[in-house]
Amino acid sequence: MYADDPHLAVTDFAPREKVREWVKSGQTAPLAPWMTPEEFELHSQILREGGYTGPLNWYKHLGANLSLADERGLKTAVDAPTLLVTAKKDQLTLPVVQEQVTRPHIKDLRVKCANSGHWVQLEAKAEVNAMIEVFLLELAER
């Protein structure tokens, strides 16, 4: 998941059958330079203990449209100021698409784009933290 080659996300991790092949064959890839061995072990432990079950189930339901009936009629407008941090090098969720699907639902949307790939909060920690800090300071000045 945290490979040095970000293109593997598109070719080998996102396609369901390809990731299944990858796991079954025991393939590995060099760890990305922004992921320390300690962080990798922490994420591995969380994964082993089922800590990603909720987020992964959201994606499974989304792909199968299982939640559509439940979501109809839900309020989709967010009134609170919102910061959307996108990732310039993200090959899975393109920044322009993220903004297009988010903007209609958020009255006060601020969009910032980090110079990173898909795992923006891991790859660009300092940059993302600075964006959040500026956003919060702007809110405090209101």
PANUPA-60953 format. One record per atom (N, C-alpha, C): residue in one letter; atom name; x, y, z. Coordinates in steps of 0.02 Angstrom, whole numbers, plus 50000, padded with zeros to 5 digits. Example, Ala and Ser with C-alpha at 12.3 -4.5 7.8 and 13.67 -1.06 7.14 Angstrom:
% PANUPA-60953
{node 'A', 'N', {50660, 49716, 50390}};
{node 'A', 'CA', {50615, 49775, 50390}};
{node 'A', 'C', {50660, 49835, 50390}};
{node 'S', 'N', {50642, 49888, 50354}};
{node 'S', 'CA', {50684, 49947, 50357}};
{node 'S', 'C', {50645, 50002, 50394}};
//
This chain:
% PANUPA-60953
{node 'M', 'N', {50041, 49940, 50000}};
{node 'M', 'CA', {50000, 50000, 50000}};
{node 'M', 'C', {50043, 50063, 50000}};
{node 'Y', 'N', {50101, 50060, 50029}};
{node 'Y', 'CA', {50143, 50119, 50034}};
{node 'Y', 'C', {50207, 50110, 49993}};
{node 'A', 'N', {50198, 50092, 49930}};
{node 'A', 'CA', {50255, 50075, 49887}};
{node 'A', 'C', {50291, 50137, 49864}};
{node 'D', 'N', {50355, 50128, 49850}};
{node 'D', 'CA', {50397, 50182, 49825}};
{node 'D', 'C', {50373, 50205, 49756}};
{node 'D', 'N', {50345, 50160, 49717}};
{node 'D', 'CA', {50320, 50176, 49650}};
{node 'D', 'C', {50246, 50191, 49654}};
{node 'P', 'N', {50226, 50255, 49651}};
{node 'P', 'CA', {50155, 50272, 49658}};
{node 'P', 'C', {50111, 50245, 49603}};
{node 'H', 'N', {50140, 50228, 49545}};
{node 'H', 'CA', {50101, 50202, 49490}};
{node 'H', 'C', {50073, 50132, 49505}};
{node 'L', 'N', {50103, 50096, 49553}};
{node 'L', 'CA', {50077, 50030, 49572}};
{node 'L', 'C', {50006, 50035, 49598}};
{node 'A', 'N', {49988, 50092, 49626}};
{node 'A', 'CA', {49919, 50102, 49651}};
{node 'A', 'C', {49869, 50093, 49594}};
{node 'V', 'N', {49886, 50117, 49535}};
{node 'V', 'CA', {49842, 50112, 49477}};
{node 'V', 'C', {49846, 50044, 49445}};
{node 'T', 'N', {49906, 50017, 49437}};
{node 'T', 'CA', {49914, 49955, 49399}};
{node 'T', 'C', {49902, 49892, 49440}};
{node 'D', 'N', {49918, 49894, 49506}};
{node 'D', 'CA', {49918, 49832, 49544}};
{node 'D', 'C', {49877, 49834, 49608}};
{node 'F', 'N', {49859, 49893, 49634}};
{node 'F', 'CA', {49823, 49896, 49698}};
{node 'F', 'C', {49750, 49913, 49690}};
{node 'A', 'N', {49734, 49956, 49644}};
{node 'A', 'CA', {49664, 49976, 49635}};
{node 'A', 'C', {49622, 49923, 49600}};
{node 'P', 'N', {49646, 49892, 49547}};
{node 'P', 'CA', {49605, 49839, 49516}};
{node 'P', 'C', {49598, 49779, 49563}};
{node 'R', 'N', {49538, 49760, 49579}};
{node 'R', 'CA', {49524, 49709, 49628}};
{node 'R', 'C', {49561, 49643, 49614}};
{node 'E', 'N', {49558, 49620, 49552}};
{node 'E', 'CA', {49591, 49557, 49536}};
{node 'E', 'C', {49667, 49562, 49539}};
{node 'K', 'N', {49693, 49620, 49519}};
{node 'K', 'CA', {49766, 49629, 49521}};
{node 'K', 'C', {49792, 49629, 49592}};
{node 'V', 'N', {49757, 49662, 49638}};
{node 'V', 'CA', {49781, 49664, 49707}};
{node 'V', 'C', {49776, 49594, 49738}};
{node 'R', 'N', {49725, 49557, 49719}};
{node 'R', 'CA', {49718, 49488, 49743}};
{node 'R', 'C', {49778, 49446, 49720}};
{node 'E', 'N', {49797, 49453, 49656}};
{node 'E', 'CA', {49856, 49419, 49629}};
{node 'E', 'C', {49919, 49439, 49667}};
{node 'W', 'N', {49925, 49503, 49679}};
{node 'W', 'CA', {49984, 49531, 49713}};
{node 'W', 'C', {49991, 49499, 49783}};
{node 'V', 'N', {49936, 49497, 49820}};
{node 'V', 'CA', {49938, 49470, 49888}};
{node 'V', 'C', {49951, 49395, 49887}};
{node 'K', 'N', {49915, 49358, 49845}};
{node 'K', 'CA', {49923, 49285, 49842}};
{node 'K', 'C', {49993, 49264, 49821}};
{node 'S', 'N', {50025, 49303, 49777}};
{node 'S', 'CA', {50092, 49285, 49753}};
{node 'S', 'C', {50147, 49306, 49802}};
{node 'G', 'N', {50128, 49345, 49853}};
{node 'G', 'CA', {50179, 49367, 49902}};
{node 'G', 'C', {50224, 49422, 49876}};
{node 'Q', 'N', {50201, 49458, 49825}};
{node 'Q', 'CA', {50241, 49512, 49797}};
{node 'Q', 'C', {50251, 49567, 49849}};
{node 'T', 'N', {50307, 49601, 49844}};
{node 'T', 'CA', {50321, 49659, 49886}};
{node 'T', 'C', {50351, 49713, 49842}};
{node 'A', 'N', {50354, 49772, 49869}};
{node 'A', 'CA', {50385, 49828, 49835}};
{node 'A', 'C', {50424, 49868, 49887}};
{node 'P', 'N', {50476, 49903, 49865}};
{node 'P', 'CA', {50512, 49945, 49913}};
{node 'P', 'C', {50465, 49996, 49945}};
{node 'L', 'N', {50476, 50009, 50009}};
{node 'L', 'CA', {50436, 50056, 50046}};
{node 'L', 'C', {50450, 50128, 50023}};
{node 'A', 'N', {50398, 50168, 50019}};
{node 'A', 'CA', {50406, 50238, 49999}};
{node 'A', 'C', {50450, 50274, 50050}};
{node 'P', 'N', {50490, 50322, 50027}};
{node 'P', 'CA', {50537, 50356, 50073}};
{node 'P', 'C', {50502, 50397, 50128}};
{node 'W', 'N', {50440, 50416, 50118}};
{node 'W', 'CA', {50405, 50455, 50168}};
{node 'W', 'C', {50374, 50411, 50222}};
{node 'M', 'N', {50377, 50345, 50214}};
{node 'M', 'CA', {50349, 50299, 50264}};
{node 'M', 'C', {50407, 50268, 50303}};
{node 'T', 'N', {50412, 50285, 50366}};
{node 'T', 'CA', {50465, 50257, 50407}};
{node 'T', 'C', {50448, 50185, 50425}};
{node 'P', 'N', {50497, 50144, 50440}};
{node 'P', 'CA', {50483, 50076, 50462}};
{node 'P', 'C', {50437, 50073, 50523}};
{node 'E', 'N', {50445, 50121, 50568}};
{node 'E', 'CA', {50402, 50123, 50628}};
{node 'E', 'C', {50329, 50137, 50609}};
{node 'E', 'N', {50319, 50185, 50564}};
{node 'E', 'CA', {50251, 50200, 50542}};
{node 'E', 'C', {50221, 50140, 50504}};
{node 'F', 'N', {50262, 50108, 50464}};
{node 'F', 'CA', {50239, 50050, 50427}};
{node 'F', 'C', {50217, 49995, 50475}};
{node 'E', 'N', {50256, 49983, 50527}};
{node 'E', 'CA', {50237, 49932, 50576}};
{node 'E', 'C', {50172, 49950, 50611}};
{node 'L', 'N', {50163, 50015, 50627}};
{node 'L', 'CA', {50102, 50037, 50659}};
{node 'L', 'C', {50041, 50024, 50614}};
{node 'H', 'N', {50047, 50043, 50550}};
{node 'H', 'CA', {49992, 50032, 50503}};
{node 'H', 'C', {49980, 49958, 50493}};
{node 'S', 'N', {50032, 49918, 50492}};
{node 'S', 'CA', {50025, 49845, 50485}};
{node 'S', 'C', {49988, 49817, 50545}};
{node 'Q', 'N', {50005, 49841, 50604}};
{node 'Q', 'CA', {49971, 49817, 50666}};
{node 'Q', 'C', {49897, 49836, 50664}};
{node 'I', 'N', {49882, 49897, 50644}};
{node 'I', 'CA', {49812, 49919, 50639}};
{node 'I', 'C', {49775, 49875, 50589}};
{node 'L', 'N', {49805, 49861, 50532}};
{node 'L', 'CA', {49774, 49819, 50481}};
{node 'L', 'C', {49762, 49748, 50508}};
{node 'R', 'N', {49812, 49719, 50543}};
{node 'R', 'CA', {49804, 49652, 50570}};
{node 'R', 'C', {49748, 49648, 50621}};
{node 'E', 'N', {49737, 49703, 50658}};
{node 'E', 'CA', {49686, 49704, 50710}};
{node 'E', 'C', {49618, 49726, 50685}};
{node 'G', 'N', {49611, 49735, 50619}};
{node 'G', 'CA', {49546, 49754, 50590}};
{node 'G', 'C', {49530, 49828, 50595}};
{node 'G', 'N', {49579, 49869, 50608}};
{node 'G', 'CA', {49568, 49940, 50617}};
{node 'G', 'C', {49546, 49978, 50555}};
{node 'Y', 'N', {49555, 49948, 50497}};
{node 'Y', 'CA', {49533, 49981, 50435}};
{node 'Y', 'C', {49468, 49953, 50409}};
{node 'T', 'N', {49435, 49911, 50448}};
{node 'T', 'CA', {49374, 49879, 50426}};
{node 'T', 'C', {49320, 49930, 50407}};
{node 'G', 'N', {49308, 49978, 50450}};
{node 'G', 'CA', {49258, 50029, 50436}};
{node 'G', 'C', {49271, 50068, 50372}};
{node 'P', 'N', {49330, 50098, 50365}};
{node 'P', 'CA', {49344, 50134, 50303}};
{node 'P', 'C', {49341, 50090, 50241}};
{node 'L', 'N', {49367, 50029, 50246}};
{node 'L', 'CA', {49365, 49985, 50188}};
{node 'L', 'C', {49294, 49963, 50171}};
{node 'N', 'N', {49253, 49954, 50221}};
{node 'N', 'CA', {49182, 49937, 50208}};
{node 'N', 'C', {49147, 49993, 50171}};
{node 'W', 'N', {49165, 50055, 50187}};
{node 'W', 'CA', {49135, 50113, 50152}};
{node 'W', 'C', {49148, 50106, 50078}};
{node 'Y', 'N', {49210, 50091, 50059}};
{node 'Y', 'CA', {49227, 50083, 49989}};
{node 'Y', 'C', {49191, 50024, 49957}};
{node 'K', 'N', {49187, 49968, 49994}};
{node 'K', 'CA', {49151, 49910, 49968}};
{node 'K', 'C', {49078, 49927, 49954}};
{node 'H', 'N', {49046, 49961, 50001}};
{node 'H', 'CA', {48976, 49980, 49992}};
{node 'H', 'C', {48968, 50029, 49934}};
{node 'L', 'N', {49015, 50076, 49929}};
{node 'L', 'CA', {49012, 50125, 49875}};
{node 'L', 'C', {49014, 50089, 49807}};
{node 'G', 'N', {49061, 50043, 49800}};
{node 'G', 'CA', {49069, 50008, 49737}};
{node 'G', 'C', {49009, 49965, 49719}};
{node 'A', 'N', {48974, 49940, 49770}};
{node 'A', 'CA', {48916, 49898, 49758}};
{node 'A', 'C', {48850, 49936, 49761}};
{node 'N', 'N', {48854, 50001, 49773}};
{node 'N', 'CA', {48795, 50044, 49779}};
{node 'N', 'C', {48747, 50020, 49834}};
{node 'L', 'N', {48774, 49990, 49886}};
{node 'L', 'CA', {48733, 49962, 49939}};
{node 'L', 'C', {48701, 50016, 49984}};
{node 'S', 'N', {48731, 50075, 49986}};
{node 'S', 'CA', {48706, 50127, 50030}};
{node 'S', 'C', {48661, 50178, 49997}};
{node 'L', 'N', {48651, 50172, 49932}};
{node 'L', 'CA', {48613, 50223, 49895}};
{node 'L', 'C', {48543, 50234, 49924}};
{node 'A', 'N', {48507, 50181, 49938}};
{node 'A', 'CA', {48439, 50189, 49965}};
{node 'A', 'C', {48440, 50224, 50032}};
{node 'D', 'N', {48488, 50207, 50075}};
{node 'D', 'CA', {48493, 50238, 50141}};
{node 'D', 'C', {48513, 50312, 50137}};
{node 'E', 'N', {48552, 50329, 50086}};
{node 'E', 'CA', {48578, 50397, 50081}};
{node 'E', 'C', {48529, 50445, 50047}};
{node 'R', 'N', {48479, 50419, 50013}};
{node 'R', 'CA', {48430, 50463, 49982}};
{node 'R', 'C', {48393, 50500, 50037}};
{node 'G', 'N', {48385, 50564, 50028}};
{node 'G', 'CA', {48350, 50604, 50077}};
{node 'G', 'C', {48394, 50632, 50132}};
{node 'L', 'N', {48457, 50611, 50134}};
{node 'L', 'CA', {48503, 50640, 50183}};
{node 'L', 'C', {48521, 50711, 50163}};
{node 'K', 'N', {48531, 50752, 50212}};
{node 'K', 'CA', {48555, 50820, 50199}};
{node 'K', 'C', {48625, 50816, 50171}};
{node 'T', 'N', {48637, 50845, 50113}};
{node 'T', 'CA', {48703, 50840, 50083}};
{node 'T', 'C', {48741, 50906, 50086}};
{node 'A', 'N', {48710, 50958, 50111}};
{node 'A', 'CA', {48744, 51023, 50114}};
{node 'A', 'C', {48779, 51030, 50181}};
{node 'V', 'N', {48841, 51052, 50178}};
{node 'V', 'CA', {48881, 51065, 50238}};
{node 'V', 'C', {48885, 51141, 50246}};
{node 'D', 'N', {48863, 51165, 50304}};
{node 'D', 'CA', {48863, 51237, 50316}};
{node 'D', 'C', {48929, 51262, 50345}};
{node 'A', 'N', {48968, 51219, 50376}};
{node 'A', 'CA', {49030, 51240, 50408}};
{node 'A', 'C', {49085, 51250, 50357}};
{node 'P', 'N', {49129, 51298, 50370}};
{node 'P', 'CA', {49187, 51306, 50327}};
{node 'P', 'C', {49226, 51240, 50325}};
{node 'T', 'N', {49248, 51222, 50265}};
{node 'T', 'CA', {49280, 51157, 50256}};
{node 'T', 'C', {49343, 51164, 50214}};
{node 'L', 'N', {49395, 51130, 50236}};
{node 'L', 'CA', {49458, 51127, 50198}};
{node 'L', 'C', {49463, 51060, 50164}};
{node 'L', 'N', {49472, 51060, 50099}};
{node 'L', 'CA', {49484, 50999, 50061}};
{node 'L', 'C', {49557, 51001, 50038}};
{node 'V', 'N', {49596, 50953, 50061}};
{node 'V', 'CA', {49666, 50948, 50041}};
{node 'V', 'C', {49671, 50893, 49989}};
{node 'T', 'N', {49690, 50911, 49929}};
{node 'T', 'CA', {49699, 50863, 49876}};
{node 'T', 'C', {49773, 50849, 49866}};
{node 'A', 'N', {49789, 50803, 49822}};
{node 'A', 'CA', {49858, 50784, 49811}};
{node 'A', 'C', {49875, 50788, 49737}};
{node 'K', 'N', {49922, 50831, 49721}};
{node 'K', 'CA', {49940, 50846, 49652}};
{node 'K', 'C', {49960, 50783, 49613}};
{node 'K', 'N', {49994, 50736, 49645}};
{node 'K', 'CA', {50019, 50677, 49610}};
{node 'K', 'C', {49975, 50615, 49621}};
{node 'D', 'N', {49916, 50625, 49646}};
{node 'D', 'CA', {49871, 50568, 49660}};
{node 'D', 'C', {49844, 50541, 49594}};
{node 'Q', 'N', {49857, 50478, 49580}};
{node 'Q', 'CA', {49836, 50447, 49518}};
{node 'Q', 'C', {49769, 50411, 49525}};
{node 'L', 'N', {49744, 50406, 49586}};
{node 'L', 'CA', {49680, 50371, 49598}};
{node 'L', 'C', {49622, 50420, 49604}};
{node 'T', 'N', {49632, 50472, 49643}};
{node 'T', 'CA', {49579, 50522, 49653}};
{node 'T', 'C', {49606, 50590, 49632}};
{node 'L', 'N', {49594, 50606, 49570}};
{node 'L', 'CA', {49622, 50668, 49541}};
{node 'L', 'C', {49594, 50729, 49576}};
{node 'P', 'N', {49637, 50778, 49591}};
{node 'P', 'CA', {49615, 50838, 49627}};
{node 'P', 'C', {49555, 50873, 49595}};
{node 'V', 'N', {49554, 50879, 49530}};
{node 'V', 'CA', {49498, 50913, 49497}};
{node 'V', 'C', {49433, 50876, 49508}};
{node 'V', 'N', {49435, 50810, 49508}};
{node 'V', 'CA', {49375, 50771, 49519}};
{node 'V', 'C', {49352, 50777, 49592}};
{node 'Q', 'N', {49400, 50775, 49638}};
{node 'Q', 'CA', {49383, 50782, 49709}};
{node 'Q', 'C', {49346, 50848, 49721}};
{node 'E', 'N', {49372, 50901, 49691}};
{node 'E', 'CA', {49340, 50966, 49700}};
{node 'E', 'C', {49271, 50968, 49667}};
{node 'Q', 'N', {49265, 50940, 49607}};
{node 'Q', 'CA', {49201, 50940, 49572}};
{node 'Q', 'C', {49146, 50903, 49610}};
{node 'V', 'N', {49163, 50848, 49642}};
{node 'V', 'CA', {49111, 50810, 49678}};
{node 'V', 'C', {49099, 50838, 49747}};
{node 'T', 'N', {49145, 50878, 49773}};
{node 'T', 'CA', {49137, 50906, 49841}};
{node 'T', 'C', {49103, 50974, 49840}};
{node 'R', 'N', {49123, 51017, 49794}};
{node 'R', 'CA', {49100, 51087, 49794}};
{node 'R', 'C', {49024, 51095, 49797}};
{node 'P', 'N', {48985, 51056, 49761}};
{node 'P', 'CA', {48912, 51067, 49763}};
{node 'P', 'C', {48881, 51057, 49833}};
{node 'H', 'N', {48916, 51025, 49877}};
{node 'H', 'CA', {48888, 51008, 49943}};
{node 'H', 'C', {48914, 51052, 49999}};
{node 'I', 'N', {48962, 51095, 49985}};
{node 'I', 'CA', {48994, 51135, 50037}};
{node 'I', 'C', {48989, 51209, 50019}};
{node 'K', 'N', {48956, 51246, 50063}};
{node 'K', 'CA', {48947, 51318, 50048}};
{node 'K', 'C', {49013, 51356, 50050}};
{node 'D', 'N', {49056, 51341, 50100}};
{node 'D', 'CA', {49118, 51377, 50110}};
{node 'D', 'C', {49177, 51328, 50104}};
{node 'L', 'N', {49193, 51310, 50042}};
{node 'L', 'CA', {49246, 51261, 50030}};
{node 'L', 'C', {49310, 51296, 50012}};
{node 'R', 'N', {49363, 51278, 50047}};
{node 'R', 'CA', {49430, 51302, 50029}};
{node 'R', 'C', {49469, 51240, 50005}};
{node 'V', 'N', {49501, 51245, 49948}};
{node 'V', 'CA', {49537, 51189, 49919}};
{node 'V', 'C', {49611, 51206, 49916}};
{node 'K', 'N', {49651, 51161, 49942}};
{node 'K', 'CA', {49724, 51167, 49939}};
{node 'K', 'C', {49750, 51103, 49909}};
{node 'C', 'N', {49804, 51107, 49871}};
{node 'C', 'CA', {49832, 51049, 49838}};
{node 'C', 'C', {49904, 51039, 49861}};
{node 'A', 'N', {49917, 50983, 49894}};
{node 'A', 'CA', {49984, 50967, 49918}};
{node 'A', 'C', {50024, 50934, 49862}};
{node 'N', 'N', {50089, 50942, 49867}};
{node 'N', 'CA', {50133, 50912, 49817}};
{node 'N', 'C', {50150, 50840, 49837}};
{node 'S', 'N', {50100, 50797, 49832}};
{node 'S', 'CA', {50109, 50728, 49854}};
{node 'S', 'C', {50065, 50682, 49813}};
{node 'G', 'N', {50069, 50618, 49829}};
{node 'G', 'CA', {50027, 50567, 49799}};
{node 'G', 'C', {49966, 50553, 49842}};
{node 'H', 'N', {49936, 50496, 49833}};
{node 'H', 'CA', {49872, 50478, 49864}};
{node 'H', 'C', {49871, 50483, 49939}};
{node 'W', 'N', {49924, 50464, 49973}};
{node 'W', 'CA', {49926, 50463, 50046}};
{node 'W', 'C', {49949, 50532, 50072}};
{node 'V', 'N', {49912, 50584, 50053}};
{node 'V', 'CA', {49933, 50653, 50064}};
{node 'V', 'C', {49953, 50668, 50137}};
{node 'Q', 'N', {49914, 50644, 50185}};
{node 'Q', 'CA', {49929, 50659, 50254}};
{node 'Q', 'C', {49991, 50623, 50279}};
{node 'L', 'N', {50012, 50570, 50245}};
{node 'L', 'CA', {50073, 50535, 50263}};
{node 'L', 'C', {50132, 50561, 50223}};
{node 'E', 'N', {50122, 50574, 50160}};
{node 'E', 'CA', {50176, 50595, 50115}};
{node 'E', 'C', {50197, 50667, 50126}};
{node 'A', 'N', {50151, 50709, 50144}};
{node 'A', 'CA', {50166, 50781, 50149}};
{node 'A', 'C', {50143, 50808, 50217}};
{node 'K', 'N', {50167, 50776, 50271}};
{node 'K', 'CA', {50144, 50793, 50339}};
{node 'K', 'C', {50150, 50867, 50354}};
{node 'A', 'N', {50209, 50894, 50344}};
{node 'A', 'CA', {50221, 50965, 50361}};
{node 'A', 'C', {50179, 51011, 50318}};
{node 'E', 'N', {50174, 50997, 50254}};
{node 'E', 'CA', {50135, 51039, 50209}};
{node 'E', 'C', {50061, 51037, 50227}};
{node 'V', 'N', {50034, 50978, 50241}};
{node 'V', 'CA', {49964, 50972, 50260}};
{node 'V', 'C', {49951, 51006, 50328}};
{node 'N', 'N', {49995, 50996, 50375}};
{node 'N', 'CA', {49987, 51028, 50440}};
{node 'N', 'C', {49987, 51104, 50434}};
{node 'A', 'N', {50031, 51130, 50390}};
{node 'A', 'CA', {50033, 51203, 50379}};
{node 'A', 'C', {49967, 51227, 50348}};
{node 'M', 'N', {49939, 51189, 50300}};
{node 'M', 'CA', {49875, 51207, 50270}};
{node 'M', 'C', {49820, 51208, 50322}};
{node 'I', 'N', {49819, 51159, 50365}};
{node 'I', 'CA', {49768, 51156, 50417}};
{node 'I', 'C', {49776, 51214, 50466}};
{node 'E', 'N', {49838, 51229, 50483}};
{node 'E', 'CA', {49851, 51285, 50530}};
{node 'E', 'C', {49827, 51351, 50501}};
{node 'V', 'N', {49842, 51364, 50438}};
{node 'V', 'CA', {49820, 51426, 50405}};
{node 'V', 'C', {49744, 51428, 50403}};
{node 'F', 'N', {49713, 51373, 50386}};
{node 'F', 'CA', {49639, 51369, 50383}};
{node 'F', 'C', {49609, 51385, 50451}};
{node 'L', 'N', {49636, 51356, 50504}};
{node 'L', 'CA', {49609, 51368, 50571}};
{node 'L', 'C', {49620, 51440, 50594}};
{node 'L', 'N', {49678, 51467, 50577}};
{node 'L', 'CA', {49692, 51537, 50595}};
{node 'L', 'C', {49644, 51584, 50559}};
{node 'E', 'N', {49630, 51570, 50495}};
{node 'E', 'CA', {49581, 51610, 50457}};
{node 'E', 'C', {49512, 51606, 50490}};
{node 'L', 'N', {49493, 51548, 50513}};
{node 'L', 'CA', {49428, 51541, 50547}};
{node 'L', 'C', {49427, 51579, 50612}};
{node 'A', 'N', {49482, 51578, 50648}};
{node 'A', 'CA', {49486, 51613, 50713}};
{node 'A', 'C', {49481, 51688, 50704}};
{node 'E', 'N', {49502, 51714, 50647}};
{node 'E', 'CA', {49500, 51786, 50634}};
{node 'E', 'C', {49431, 51811, 50614}};
{node 'R', 'N', {49385, 51766, 50600}};
{node 'R', 'CA', {49318, 51787, 50579}};
{node 'R', 'C', {49281, 51820, 50635}};
//
